[in-house]
Each structure stands twice: as C-alpha cells, then as structure tokens.
Amino acid sequence: MRASSLCLVFGLVLLMAWTSEAQPHGAAVPERCCFDFIDFQIPGKKIVSAMRTNSHCPVAGVVVTTPRTEFCVNPDEAWIKKYL
C-alpha cells in the first residue's frame, strides 16, 4: 500500500511539472535600451551607425555606435535628428 501511494504521489508531481505553464524564457526583452544620455554632440564622421531603441524600452533613445564604443542619445536632440 505504501509503495503504491508513493508511486501515485510521484506520478502526480511529474504530471504537474510536465503541464506547468512556466516558460523557459521570459517575456521579450529588448536587446538595447537607453537610460542615460550623453550631453555632447558626436561628430558625424565618427558615427558608424545610429538606430532607435525598441518601442518596448521604457524611454525612447538612439544608440549611436562609433569605432570605439556606443552612446545613448536623446532622440529630441537637434543634431541627431539631422543625422537620422
């Protein structure tokens, strides 16, 4: 009797784990978001690329890539508007 109860409990635990709604991956999280922005202008000849952040980011921004690093720029800046 004890062995059959143990098998029943073990089987129920396996069934609950198998039918769990837990996802192995979290919700879609953007790869790049900006939280702090630079307060200086980057010369256009040093910019390799510039792309807007994903709409799922909490704050809109532009990720500017130079040969050495990346910067976050406020999309309301006049110079980045001209560049984009």
N, CA, C and O atoms as a Maestro MAE file, in Angstrom:
{
 s_m_m2io_version
 :::
 2.0.0
}

f_m_ct {
 s_m_title
 :::
 protein
 m_atom[336] {
  # First column is atom index #
  i_m_mmod_type
  r_m_x_coord
  r_m_y_coord
  r_m_z_coord
  i_m_residue_number
  s_m_chain_name
  s_m_pdb_residue_name
  s_m_pdb_atom_name
  i_m_atomic_number
  :::
  1 25 0.824 -1.195 0.000 1 A "MET " " N  " 7
  2 3 0.000 0.000 0.000 1 A "MET " " CA " 6
  3 2 0.866 1.256 0.000 1 A "MET " " C  " 6
  4 15 0.578 2.218 -0.713 1 A "MET " " O  " 8
  5 25 1.920 1.242 0.797 2 A "ARG " " N  " 7
  6 3 2.770 2.415 0.909 2 A "ARG " " CA " 6
  7 2 3.501 2.699 -0.404 2 A "ARG " " C  " 6
  8 15 3.646 3.858 -0.790 2 A "ARG " " O  " 8
  9 25 3.958 1.661 -1.087 3 A "ALA " " N  " 7
  10 3 4.676 1.827 -2.350 3 A "ALA " " CA " 6
  11 2 3.741 2.382 -3.430 3 A "ALA " " C  " 6
  12 15 4.156 3.223 -4.227 3 A "ALA " " O  " 8
  13 25 2.505 1.929 -3.465 4 A "SER " " N  " 7
  14 3 1.570 2.415 -4.483 4 A "SER " " CA " 6
  15 2 1.212 3.891 -4.229 4 A "SER " " C  " 6
  16 15 1.030 4.659 -5.174 4 A "SER " " O  " 8
  17 25 1.115 4.275 -2.962 5 A "SER " " N  " 7
  18 3 0.843 5.686 -2.637 5 A "SER " " CA " 6
  19 2 2.022 6.560 -3.059 5 A "SER " " C  " 6
  20 15 1.839 7.655 -3.592 5 A "SER " " O  " 8
  21 25 3.220 6.065 -2.816 6 A "LEU " " N  " 7
  22 3 4.420 6.804 -3.198 6 A "LEU " " CA " 6
  23 2 4.492 6.955 -4.720 6 A "LEU " " C  " 6
  24 15 4.831 8.031 -5.213 6 A "LEU " " O  " 8
  25 25 4.184 5.918 -5.454 7 A "CYS " " N  " 7
  26 3 4.170 5.987 -6.918 7 A "CYS " " CA " 6
  27 2 3.099 6.960 -7.407 7 A "CYS " " C  " 6
  28 15 3.329 7.706 -8.359 7 A "CYS " " O  " 8
  29 25 1.937 6.956 -6.766 8 A "LEU " " N  " 7
  30 3 0.859 7.868 -7.145 8 A "LEU " " CA " 6
  31 2 1.286 9.320 -6.930 8 A "LEU " " C  " 6
  32 15 1.083 10.158 -7.808 8 A "LEU " " O  " 8
  33 25 1.871 9.623 -5.780 9 A "VAL " " N  " 7
  34 3 2.337 10.975 -5.484 9 A "VAL " " CA " 6
  35 2 3.423 11.386 -6.477 9 A "VAL " " C  " 6
  36 15 3.388 12.495 -7.010 9 A "VAL " " O  " 8
  37 25 4.380 10.507 -6.724 10 A "PHE " " N  " 7
  38 3 5.456 10.799 -7.663 10 A "PHE " " CA " 6
  39 2 4.892 11.055 -9.066 10 A "PHE " " C  " 6
  40 15 5.331 11.969 -9.764 10 A "PHE " " O  " 8
  41 25 3.921 10.242 -9.465 11 A "GLY " " N  " 7
  42 3 3.283 10.427 -10.776 11 A "GLY " " CA " 6
  43 2 2.552 11.754 -10.863 11 A "GLY " " C  " 6
  44 15 2.609 12.415 -11.900 11 A "GLY " " O  " 8
  45 25 1.870 12.161 -9.813 12 A "LEU " " N  " 7
  46 3 1.167 13.445 -9.810 12 A "LEU " " CA " 6
  47 2 2.144 14.614 -9.881 12 A "LEU " " C  " 6
  48 15 1.892 15.594 -10.581 12 A "LEU " " O  " 8
  49 25 3.258 14.512 -9.157 13 A "VAL " " N  " 7
  50 3 4.274 15.562 -9.203 13 A "VAL " " CA " 6
  51 2 4.841 15.670 -10.617 13 A "VAL " " C  " 6
  52 15 5.008 16.779 -11.125 13 A "VAL " " O  " 8
  53 25 5.136 14.559 -11.252 14 A "LEU " " N  " 7
  54 3 5.630 14.582 -12.633 14 A "LEU " " CA " 6
  55 2 4.603 15.187 -13.575 14 A "LEU " " C  " 6
  56 15 4.956 15.966 -14.460 14 A "LEU " " O  " 8
  57 25 3.346 14.840 -13.396 15 A "LEU " " N  " 7
  58 3 2.284 15.387 -14.239 15 A "LEU " " CA " 6
  59 2 2.165 16.895 -14.071 15 A "LEU " " C  " 6
  60 15 1.982 17.614 -15.053 15 A "LEU " " O  " 8
  61 25 2.267 17.385 -12.829 16 A "MET " " N  " 7
  62 3 2.195 18.832 -12.589 16 A "MET " " CA " 6
  63 2 3.388 19.547 -13.214 16 A "MET " " C  " 6
  64 15 3.233 20.633 -13.774 16 A "MET " " O  " 8
  65 25 4.561 18.959 -13.126 17 A "ALA " " N  " 7
  66 3 5.749 19.583 -13.710 17 A "ALA " " CA " 6
  67 2 5.660 19.605 -15.224 17 A "ALA " " C  " 6
  68 15 6.078 20.573 -15.859 17 A "ALA " " O  " 8
  69 25 5.119 18.547 -15.807 18 A "TRP " " N  " 7
  70 3 5.022 18.446 -17.264 18 A "TRP " " CA " 6
  71 2 3.988 19.415 -17.824 18 A "TRP " " C  " 6
  72 15 4.180 19.939 -18.921 18 A "TRP " " O  " 8
  73 25 2.915 19.666 -17.115 19 A "THR " " N  " 7
  74 3 1.852 20.537 -17.598 19 A "THR " " CA " 6
  75 2 1.973 21.961 -17.074 19 A "THR " " C  " 6
  76 15 1.059 22.769 -17.243 19 A "THR " " O  " 8
  77 25 3.085 22.265 -16.448 20 A "SER " " N  " 7
  78 3 3.280 23.600 -15.897 20 A "SER " " CA " 6
  79 2 3.246 24.646 -17.004 20 A "SER " " C  " 6
  80 15 3.713 24.394 -18.116 20 A "SER " " O  " 8
  81 25 2.707 25.796 -16.709 21 A "GLU " " N  " 7
  82 3 2.630 26.884 -17.678 21 A "GLU " " CA " 6
  83 2 3.853 27.778 -17.631 21 A "GLU " " C  " 6
  84 15 3.922 28.767 -18.360 21 A "GLU " " O  " 8
  85 25 4.798 27.458 -16.806 22 A "ALA " " N  " 7
  86 3 6.022 28.265 -16.707 22 A "ALA " " CA " 6
  87 2 6.788 28.181 -18.026 22 A "ALA " " C  " 6
  88 15 6.922 27.108 -18.615 22 A "ALA " " O  " 8
  89 25 7.280 29.313 -18.468 23 A "GLN " " N  " 7
  90 3 8.024 29.382 -19.718 23 A "GLN " " CA " 6
  91 2 9.520 29.343 -19.425 23 A "GLN " " C  " 6
  92 15 9.967 29.909 -18.428 23 A "GLN " " O  " 8
  93 25 10.292 28.687 -20.274 24 A "PRO " " N  " 7
  94 3 11.728 28.652 -20.040 24 A "PRO " " CA " 6
  95 2 12.400 30.000 -20.276 24 A "PRO " " C  " 6
  96 15 13.476 30.257 -19.736 24 A "PRO " " O  " 8
  97 25 11.782 30.854 -21.070 25 A "HIS " " N  " 7
  98 3 12.334 32.172 -21.363 25 A "HIS " " CA " 6
  99 2 11.336 33.223 -20.898 25 A "HIS " " C  " 6
  100 15 10.125 33.009 -20.954 25 A "HIS " " O  " 8
  101 25 11.845 34.345 -20.444 26 A "GLY " " N  " 7
  102 3 10.984 35.435 -20.004 26 A "GLY " " CA " 6
  103 2 10.320 36.126 -21.174 26 A "GLY " " C  " 6
  104 15 10.481 35.718 -22.324 26 A "GLY " " O  " 8
  105 25 9.588 37.154 -20.883 27 A "ALA " " N  " 7
  106 3 8.933 37.929 -21.924 27 A "ALA " " CA " 6
  107 2 9.986 38.564 -22.821 27 A "ALA " " C  " 6
  108 15 11.142 38.722 -22.429 27 A "ALA " " O  " 8
  109 25 9.575 38.920 -24.018 28 A "ALA " " N  " 7
  110 3 10.504 39.519 -24.968 28 A "ALA " " CA " 6
  111 2 11.066 40.816 -24.392 28 A "ALA " " C  " 6
  112 15 10.334 41.777 -24.156 28 A "ALA " " O  " 8
  113 25 12.354 40.823 -24.176 29 A "VAL " " N  " 7
  114 3 13.035 41.992 -23.623 29 A "VAL " " CA " 6
  115 2 13.929 42.566 -24.708 29 A "VAL " " C  " 6
  116 15 14.710 41.838 -25.320 29 A "VAL " " O  " 8
  117 25 13.820 43.858 -24.950 30 A "PRO " " N  " 7
  118 3 14.678 44.452 -25.966 30 A "PRO " " CA " 6
  119 2 16.152 44.261 -25.647 30 A "PRO " " C  " 6
  120 15 16.558 44.232 -24.486 30 A "PRO " " O  " 8
  121 25 16.940 44.133 -26.706 31 A "GLU " " N  " 7
  122 3 18.380 43.923 -26.517 31 A "GLU " " CA " 6
  123 2 19.064 45.180 -26.002 31 A "GLU " " C  " 6
  124 15 19.946 45.097 -25.148 31 A "GLU " " O  " 8
  125 25 18.669 46.343 -26.510 32 A "ARG " " N  " 7
  126 3 19.300 47.601 -26.113 32 A "ARG " " CA " 6
  127 2 18.253 48.633 -25.742 32 A "ARG " " C  " 6
  128 15 17.334 48.907 -26.514 32 A "ARG " " O  " 8
  129 25 18.398 49.193 -24.571 33 A "CYS " " N  " 7
  130 3 17.567 50.309 -24.127 33 A "CYS " " CA " 6
  131 2 18.497 51.383 -23.563 33 A "CYS " " C  " 6
  132 15 19.590 51.081 -23.085 33 A "CYS " " O  " 8
  133 25 18.059 52.622 -23.625 34 A "CYS " " N  " 7
  134 3 18.841 53.736 -23.100 34 A "CYS " " CA " 6
  135 2 18.214 54.248 -21.804 34 A "CYS " " C  " 6
  136 15 16.999 54.428 -21.717 34 A "CYS " " O  " 8
  137 25 19.048 54.475 -20.812 35 A "PHE " " N  " 7
  138 3 18.581 55.022 -19.548 35 A "PHE " " CA " 6
  139 2 19.290 56.329 -19.205 35 A "PHE " " C  " 6
  140 15 18.731 57.182 -18.514 35 A "PHE " " O  " 8
  141 25 20.513 56.483 -19.686 36 A "ASP " " N  " 7
  142 3 21.277 57.710 -19.500 36 A "ASP " " CA " 6
  143 2 21.730 58.198 -20.867 36 A "ASP " " C  " 6
  144 15 22.116 57.403 -21.724 36 A "ASP " " O  " 8
  145 25 21.681 59.516 -21.065 37 A "PHE " " N  " 7
  146 3 22.028 60.085 -22.361 37 A "PHE " " CA " 6
  147 2 23.263 60.970 -22.242 37 A "PHE " " C  " 6
  148 15 23.488 61.610 -21.215 37 A "PHE " " O  " 8
  149 25 24.064 60.998 -23.316 38 A "ILE " " N  " 7
  150 3 25.235 61.870 -23.333 38 A "ILE " " CA " 6
  151 2 24.768 63.307 -23.494 38 A "ILE " " C  " 6
  152 15 23.668 63.554 -23.989 38 A "ILE " " O  " 8
  153 25 25.605 64.263 -23.075 39 A "ASP " " N  " 7
  154 3 25.242 65.676 -23.174 39 A "ASP " " CA " 6
  155 2 26.181 66.421 -24.115 39 A "ASP " " C  " 6
  156 15 26.379 67.628 -23.978 39 A "ASP " " O  " 8
  157 25 26.762 65.691 -25.075 40 A "PHE " " N  " 7
  158 3 27.634 66.324 -26.059 40 A "PHE " " CA " 6
  159 2 27.320 65.763 -27.442 40 A "PHE " " C  " 6
  160 15 26.718 64.697 -27.572 40 A "PHE " " O  " 8
  161 25 27.733 66.488 -28.458 41 A "GLN " " N  " 7
  162 3 27.478 66.081 -29.834 41 A "GLN " " CA " 6
  163 2 28.642 65.234 -30.348 41 A "GLN " " C  " 6
  164 15 29.806 65.542 -30.091 41 A "GLN " " O  " 8
  165 25 28.325 64.192 -31.059 42 A "ILE " " N  " 7
  166 3 29.345 63.344 -31.669 42 A "ILE " " CA " 6
  167 2 29.523 63.797 -33.119 42 A "ILE " " C  " 6
  168 15 28.533 63.930 -33.839 42 A "ILE " " O  " 8
  169 25 30.753 64.036 -33.562 43 A "PRO " " N  " 7
  170 3 30.964 64.437 -34.955 43 A "PRO " " CA " 6
  171 2 30.440 63.357 -35.921 43 A "PRO " " C  " 6
  172 15 30.658 62.163 -35.713 43 A "PRO " " O  " 8
  173 25 29.761 63.794 -36.956 44 A "GLY " " N  " 7
  174 3 29.153 62.872 -37.914 44 A "GLY " " CA " 6
  175 2 30.142 61.911 -38.544 44 A "GLY " " C  " 6
  176 15 29.780 60.773 -38.843 44 A "GLY " " O  " 8
  177 25 31.385 62.336 -38.755 45 A "LYS " " N  " 7
  178 3 32.370 61.464 -39.391 45 A "LYS " " CA " 6
  179 2 32.811 60.312 -38.482 45 A "LYS " " C  " 6
  180 15 33.401 59.340 -38.952 45 A "LYS " " O  " 8
  181 25 32.524 60.424 -37.181 46 A "LYS " " N  " 7
  182 3 32.892 59.357 -36.240 46 A "LYS " " CA " 6
  183 2 31.760 58.357 -36.015 46 A "LYS " " C  " 6
  184 15 31.973 57.322 -35.383 46 A "LYS " " O  " 8
  185 25 30.577 58.645 -36.513 47 A "ILE " " N  " 7
  186 3 29.425 57.765 -36.299 47 A "ILE " " CA " 6
  187 2 29.453 56.633 -37.323 47 A "ILE " " C  " 6
  188 15 29.465 56.872 -38.530 47 A "ILE " " O  " 8
  189 25 29.462 55.409 -36.826 48 A "VAL " " N  " 7
  190 3 29.416 54.228 -37.677 48 A "VAL " " CA " 6
  191 2 27.957 53.876 -37.988 48 A "VAL " " C  " 6
  192 15 27.613 53.567 -39.129 48 A "VAL " " O  " 8
  193 25 27.107 53.927 -36.958 49 A "SER " " N  " 7
  194 3 25.678 53.663 -37.148 49 A "SER " " CA " 6
  195 2 24.885 54.337 -36.040 49 A "SER " " C  " 6
  196 15 25.418 54.679 -34.984 49 A "SER " " O  " 8
  197 25 23.609 54.517 -36.308 50 A "ALA " " N  " 7
  198 3 22.686 55.076 -35.310 50 A "ALA " " CA " 6
  199 2 21.340 54.400 -35.508 50 A "ALA " " C  " 6
  200 15 20.811 54.362 -36.619 50 A "ALA " " O  " 8
  201 25 20.790 53.868 -34.424 51 A "MET " " N  " 7
  202 3 19.476 53.227 -34.533 51 A "MET " " CA " 6
  203 2 18.628 53.548 -33.310 51 A "MET " " C  " 6
  204 15 19.125 53.673 -32.190 51 A "MET " " O  " 8
  205 25 17.352 53.675 -33.562 52 A "ARG " " N  " 7
  206 3 16.403 53.953 -32.479 52 A "ARG " " CA " 6
  207 2 16.247 52.713 -31.610 52 A "ARG " " C  " 6
  208 15 16.357 51.586 -32.092 52 A "ARG " " O  " 8
  209 25 15.989 52.933 -30.331 53 A "THR " " N  " 7
  210 3 15.749 51.807 -29.435 53 A "THR " " CA " 6
  211 2 14.371 51.227 -29.705 53 A "THR " " C  " 6
  212 15 13.522 51.868 -30.325 53 A "THR " " O  " 8
  213 25 14.166 50.030 -29.240 54 A "ASN " " N  " 7
  214 3 12.914 49.310 -29.417 54 A "ASN " " CA " 6
  215 2 11.772 50.048 -28.720 54 A "ASN " " C  " 6
  216 15 11.984 50.705 -27.700 54 A "ASN " " O  " 8
  217 25 10.585 49.942 -29.260 55 A "SER " " N  " 7
  218 3 9.425 50.612 -28.665 55 A "SER " " CA " 6
  219 2 9.041 50.014 -27.307 55 A "SER " " C  " 6
  220 15 8.265 50.619 -26.566 55 A "SER " " O  " 8
  221 25 9.573 48.838 -26.975 56 A "HIS " " N  " 7
  222 3 9.302 48.217 -25.672 56 A "HIS " " CA " 6
  223 2 10.205 48.766 -24.571 56 A "HIS " " C  " 6
  224 15 10.009 48.447 -23.399 56 A "HIS " " O  " 8
  225 25 11.184 49.582 -24.930 57 A "CYS " " N  " 7
  226 3 12.058 50.197 -23.925 57 A "CYS " " CA " 6
  227 2 11.255 51.246 -23.146 57 A "CYS " " C  " 6
  228 15 10.357 51.876 -23.705 57 A "CYS " " O  " 8
  229 25 11.571 51.435 -21.870 58 A "PRO " " N  " 7
  230 3 10.823 52.405 -21.071 58 A "PRO " " CA " 6
  231 2 11.029 53.852 -21.511 58 A "PRO " " C  " 6
  232 15 10.152 54.691 -21.302 58 A "PRO " " O  " 8
  233 25 12.186 54.155 -22.122 59 A "VAL " " N  " 7
  234 3 12.489 55.512 -22.569 59 A "VAL " " CA " 6
  235 2 12.986 55.425 -24.011 59 A "VAL " " C  " 6
  236 15 13.806 54.567 -24.339 59 A "VAL " " O  " 8
  237 25 12.490 56.314 -24.866 60 A "ALA " " N  " 7
  238 3 12.950 56.343 -26.252 60 A "ALA " " CA " 6
  239 2 14.380 56.868 -26.300 60 A "ALA " " C  " 6
  240 15 14.750 57.753 -25.528 60 A "ALA " " O  " 8
  241 25 15.166 56.329 -27.194 61 A "GLY " " N  " 7
  242 3 16.544 56.767 -27.332 61 A "GLY " " CA " 6
  243 2 17.107 56.361 -28.679 61 A "GLY " " C  " 6
  244 15 16.462 55.650 -29.450 61 A "GLY " " O  " 8
  245 25 18.326 56.823 -28.955 62 A "VAL " " N  " 7
  246 3 19.046 56.455 -30.165 62 A "VAL " " CA " 6
  247 2 20.400 55.922 -29.726 62 A "VAL " " C  " 6
  248 15 21.126 56.589 -28.989 62 A "VAL " " O  " 8
  249 25 20.741 54.725 -30.176 63 A "VAL " " N  " 7
  250 3 22.040 54.140 -29.870 63 A "VAL " " CA " 6
  251 2 22.973 54.497 -31.015 63 A "VAL " " C  " 6
  252 15 22.771 54.064 -32.150 63 A "VAL " " O  " 8
  253 25 23.998 55.291 -30.709 64 A "VAL " " N  " 7
  254 3 24.976 55.727 -31.699 64 A "VAL " " CA " 6
  255 2 26.245 54.918 -31.483 64 A "VAL " " C  " 6
  256 15 26.787 54.871 -30.378 64 A "VAL " " O  " 8
  257 25 26.713 54.284 -32.551 65 A "THR " " N  " 7
  258 3 27.914 53.465 -32.490 65 A "THR " " CA " 6
  259 2 29.061 54.196 -33.176 65 A "THR " " C  " 6
  260 15 28.925 54.681 -34.299 65 A "THR " " O  " 8
  261 25 30.194 54.264 -32.477 66 A "THR " " N  " 7
  262 3 31.425 54.820 -33.034 66 A "THR " " CA " 6
  263 2 32.417 53.658 -33.148 66 A "THR " " C  " 6
  264 15 32.126 52.562 -32.668 66 A "THR " " O  " 8
  265 25 33.566 53.870 -33.765 67 A "PRO " " N  " 7
  266 3 34.527 52.760 -33.866 67 A "PRO " " CA " 6
  267 2 34.952 52.192 -32.504 67 A "PRO " " C  " 6
  268 15 35.347 51.029 -32.422 67 A "PRO " " O  " 8
  269 25 34.878 52.982 -31.457 68 A "ARG " " N  " 7
  270 3 35.346 52.516 -30.144 68 A "ARG " " CA " 6
  271 2 34.247 52.079 -29.186 68 A "ARG " " C  " 6
  272 15 34.452 51.156 -28.398 68 A "ARG " " O  " 8
  273 25 33.084 52.722 -29.238 69 A "THR " " N  " 7
  274 3 32.059 52.439 -28.226 69 A "THR " " CA " 6
  275 2 30.672 52.833 -28.733 69 A "THR " " C  " 6
  276 15 30.508 53.263 -29.875 69 A "THR " " O  " 8
  277 25 29.684 52.675 -27.860 70 A "GLU " " N  " 7
  278 3 28.301 53.064 -28.153 70 A "GLU " " CA " 6
  279 2 27.855 54.114 -27.150 70 A "GLU " " C  " 6
  280 15 28.270 54.106 -25.991 70 A "GLU " " O  " 8
  281 25 27.001 55.017 -27.616 71 A "PHE " " N  " 7
  282 3 26.452 56.073 -26.768 71 A "PHE " " CA " 6
  283 2 24.941 56.086 -26.926 71 A "PHE " " C  " 6
  284 15 24.411 55.724 -27.976 71 A "PHE " " O  " 8
  285 25 24.260 56.503 -25.881 72 A "CYS " " N  " 7
  286 3 22.821 56.731 -25.954 72 A "CYS " " CA " 6
  287 2 22.580 58.226 -26.083 72 A "CYS " " C  " 6
  288 15 23.123 59.035 -25.330 72 A "CYS " " O  " 8
  289 25 21.747 58.568 -27.063 73 A "VAL " " N  " 7
  290 3 21.454 59.971 -27.350 73 A "VAL " " CA " 6
  291 2 19.951 60.180 -27.245 73 A "VAL " " C  " 6
  292 15 19.157 59.342 -27.671 73 A "VAL " " O  " 8
  293 25 19.581 61.310 -26.672 74 A "ASN " " N  " 7
  294 3 18.180 61.692 -26.595 74 A "ASN " " CA " 6
  295 2 17.680 61.949 -28.018 74 A "ASN " " C  " 6
  296 15 18.284 62.750 -28.732 74 A "ASN " " O  " 8
  297 25 16.605 61.302 -28.451 75 A "PRO " " N  " 7
  298 3 16.119 61.479 -29.822 75 A "PRO " " CA " 6
  299 2 15.588 62.879 -30.109 75 A "PRO " " C  " 6
  300 15 15.334 63.210 -31.267 75 A "PRO " " O  " 8
  301 25 15.414 63.706 -29.081 76 A "ASP " " N  " 7
  302 3 14.934 65.073 -29.286 76 A "ASP " " CA " 6
  303 2 16.064 66.055 -29.598 76 A "ASP " " C  " 6
  304 15 15.804 67.213 -29.925 76 A "ASP " " O  " 8
  305 25 17.322 65.598 -29.497 77 A "GLU " " N  " 7
  306 3 18.454 66.460 -29.813 77 A "GLU " " CA " 6
  307 2 18.431 66.827 -31.305 77 A "GLU " " C  " 6
  308 15 18.212 65.970 -32.161 77 A "GLU " " O  " 8
  309 25 18.659 68.100 -31.596 78 A "ALA " " N  " 7
  310 3 18.594 68.581 -32.979 78 A "ALA " " CA " 6
  311 2 19.637 67.903 -33.865 78 A "ALA " " C  " 6
  312 15 19.331 67.547 -35.003 78 A "ALA " " O  " 8
  313 25 20.860 67.717 -33.368 79 A "TRP " " N  " 7
  314 3 21.910 67.165 -34.218 79 A "TRP " " CA " 6
  315 2 21.661 65.704 -34.598 79 A "TRP " " C  " 6
  316 15 22.035 65.278 -35.691 79 A "TRP " " O  " 8
  317 25 21.032 64.933 -33.702 80 A "ILE " " N  " 7
  318 3 20.761 63.531 -34.045 80 A "ILE " " CA " 6
  319 2 19.574 63.450 -34.992 80 A "ILE " " C  " 6
  320 15 19.512 62.553 -35.833 80 A "ILE " " O  " 8
  321 25 18.629 64.379 -34.865 81 A "LYS " " N  " 7
  322 3 17.511 64.417 -35.812 81 A "LYS " " CA " 6
  323 2 18.024 64.647 -37.217 81 A "LYS " " C  " 6
  324 15 17.555 64.013 -38.162 81 A "LYS " " O  " 8
  325 25 18.995 65.561 -37.368 82 A "LYS " " N  " 7
  326 3 19.582 65.829 -38.681 82 A "LYS " " CA " 6
  327 2 20.322 64.608 -39.211 82 A "LYS " " C  " 6
  328 15 20.278 64.304 -40.404 82 A "LYS " " O  " 8
  329 25 21.008 63.909 -38.297 83 A "TYR " " N  " 7
  330 3 21.775 62.741 -38.725 83 A "TYR " " CA " 6
  331 2 20.854 61.610 -39.177 83 A "TYR " " C  " 6
  332 15 21.120 60.942 -40.176 83 A "TYR " " O  " 8
  333 25 19.766 61.401 -38.430 84 A "LEU " " N  " 7
  334 3 18.847 60.326 -38.786 84 A "LEU " " CA " 6
  335 2 18.093 60.666 -40.062 84 A "LEU " " C  " 6
  336 15 17.269 59.875 -40.521 84 A "LEU " " O  " 8
  :::
 }
 m_bond[335] {
  # First column is bond index #
  i_m_from
  i_m_to
  i_m_order
  :::
  1 1 2 1
  2 2 3 1
  3 3 4 2
  4 3 5 1
  5 5 6 1
  6 6 7 1
  7 7 8 2
  8 7 9 1
  9 9 10 1
  10 10 11 1
  11 11 12 2
  12 11 13 1
  13 13 14 1
  14 14 15 1
  15 15 16 2
  16 15 17 1
  17 17 18 1
  18 18 19 1
  19 19 20 2
  20 19 21 1
  21 21 22 1
  22 22 23 1
  23 23 24 2
  24 23 25 1
  25 25 26 1
  26 26 27 1
  27 27 28 2
  28 27 29 1
  29 29 30 1
  30 30 31 1
  31 31 32 2
  32 31 33 1
  33 33 34 1
  34 34 35 1
  35 35 36 2
  36 35 37 1
  37 37 38 1
  38 38 39 1
  39 39 40 2
  40 39 41 1
  41 41 42 1
  42 42 43 1
  43 43 44 2
  44 43 45 1
  45 45 46 1
  46 46 47 1
  47 47 48 2
  48 47 49 1
  49 49 50 1
  50 50 51 1
  51 51 52 2
  52 51 53 1
  53 53 54 1
  54 54 55 1
  55 55 56 2
  56 55 57 1
  57 57 58 1
  58 58 59 1
  59 59 60 2
  60 59 61 1
  61 61 62 1
  62 62 63 1
  63 63 64 2
  64 63 65 1
  65 65 66 1
  66 66 67 1
  67 67 68 2
  68 67 69 1
  69 69 70 1
  70 70 71 1
  71 71 72 2
  72 71 73 1
  73 73 74 1
  74 74 75 1
  75 75 76 2
  76 75 77 1
  77 77 78 1
  78 78 79 1
  79 79 80 2
  80 79 81 1
  81 81 82 1
  82 82 83 1
  83 83 84 2
  84 83 85 1
  85 85 86 1
  86 86 87 1
  87 87 88 2
  88 87 89 1
  89 89 90 1
  90 90 91 1
  91 91 92 2
  92 91 93 1
  93 93 94 1
  94 94 95 1
  95 95 96 2
  96 95 97 1
  97 97 98 1
  98 98 99 1
  99 99 100 2
  100 99 101 1
  101 101 102 1
  102 102 103 1
  103 103 104 2
  104 103 105 1
  105 105 106 1
  106 106 107 1
  107 107 108 2
  108 107 109 1
  109 109 110 1
  110 110 111 1
  111 111 112 2
  112 111 113 1
  113 113 114 1
  114 114 115 1
  115 115 116 2
  116 115 117 1
  117 117 118 1
  118 118 119 1
  119 119 120 2
  120 119 121 1
  121 121 122 1
  122 122 123 1
  123 123 124 2
  124 123 125 1
  125 125 126 1
  126 126 127 1
  127 127 128 2
  128 127 129 1
  129 129 130 1
  130 130 131 1
  131 131 132 2
  132 131 133 1
  133 133 134 1
  134 134 135 1
  135 135 136 2
  136 135 137 1
  137 137 138 1
  138 138 139 1
  139 139 140 2
  140 139 141 1
  141 141 142 1
  142 142 143 1
  143 143 144 2
  144 143 145 1
  145 145 146 1
  146 146 147 1
  147 147 148 2
  148 147 149 1
  149 149 150 1
  150 150 151 1
  151 151 152 2
  152 151 153 1
  153 153 154 1
  154 154 155 1
  155 155 156 2
  156 155 157 1
  157 157 158 1
  158 158 159 1
  159 159 160 2
  160 159 161 1
  161 161 162 1
  162 162 163 1
  163 163 164 2
  164 163 165 1
  165 165 166 1
  166 166 167 1
  167 167 168 2
  168 167 169 1
  169 169 170 1
  170 170 171 1
  171 171 172 2
  172 171 173 1
  173 173 174 1
  174 174 175 1
  175 175 176 2
  176 175 177 1
  177 177 178 1
  178 178 179 1
  179 179 180 2
  180 179 181 1
  181 181 182 1
  182 182 183 1
  183 183 184 2
  184 183 185 1
  185 185 186 1
  186 186 187 1
  187 187 188 2
  188 187 189 1
  189 189 190 1
  190 190 191 1
  191 191 192 2
  192 191 193 1
  193 193 194 1
  194 194 195 1
  195 195 196 2
  196 195 197 1
  197 197 198 1
  198 198 199 1
  199 199 200 2
  200 199 201 1
  201 201 202 1
  202 202 203 1
  203 203 204 2
  204 203 205 1
  205 205 206 1
  206 206 207 1
  207 207 208 2
  208 207 209 1
  209 209 210 1
  210 210 211 1
  211 211 212 2
  212 211 213 1
  213 213 214 1
  214 214 215 1
  215 215 216 2
  216 215 217 1
  217 217 218 1
  218 218 219 1
  219 219 220 2
  220 219 221 1
  221 221 222 1
  222 222 223 1
  223 223 224 2
  224 223 225 1
  225 225 226 1
  226 226 227 1
  227 227 228 2
  228 227 229 1
  229 229 230 1
  230 230 231 1
  231 231 232 2
  232 231 233 1
  233 233 234 1
  234 234 235 1
  235 235 236 2
  236 235 237 1
  237 237 238 1
  238 238 239 1
  239 239 240 2
  240 239 241 1
  241 241 242 1
  242 242 243 1
  243 243 244 2
  244 243 245 1
  245 245 246 1
  246 246 247 1
  247 247 248 2
  248 247 249 1
  249 249 250 1
  250 250 251 1
  251 251 252 2
  252 251 253 1
  253 253 254 1
  254 254 255 1
  255 255 256 2
  256 255 257 1
  257 257 258 1
  258 258 259 1
  259 259 260 2
  260 259 261 1
  261 261 262 1
  262 262 263 1
  263 263 264 2
  264 263 265 1
  265 265 266 1
  266 266 267 1
  267 267 268 2
  268 267 269 1
  269 269 270 1
  270 270 271 1
  271 271 272 2
  272 271 273 1
  273 273 274 1
  274 274 275 1
  275 275 276 2
  276 275 277 1
  277 277 278 1
  278 278 279 1
  279 279 280 2
  280 279 281 1
  281 281 282 1
  282 282 283 1
  283 283 284 2
  284 283 285 1
  285 285 286 1
  286 286 287 1
  287 287 288 2
  288 287 289 1
  289 289 290 1
  290 290 291 1
  291 291 292 2
  292 291 293 1
  293 293 294 1
  294 294 295 1
  295 295 296 2
  296 295 297 1
  297 297 298 1
  298 298 299 1
  299 299 300 2
  300 299 301 1
  301 301 302 1
  302 302 303 1
  303 303 304 2
  304 303 305 1
  305 305 306 1
  306 306 307 1
  307 307 308 2
  308 307 309 1
  309 309 310 1
  310 310 311 1
  311 311 312 2
  312 311 313 1
  313 313 314 1
  314 314 315 1
  315 315 316 2
  316 315 317 1
  317 317 318 1
  318 318 319 1
  319 319 320 2
  320 319 321 1
  321 321 322 1
  322 322 323 1
  323 323 324 2
  324 323 325 1
  325 325 326 1
  326 326 327 1
  327 327 328 2
  328 327 329 1
  329 329 330 1
  330 330 331 1
  331 331 332 2
  332 331 333 1
  333 333 334 1
  334 334 335 1
  335 335 336 2
  :::
 }
}
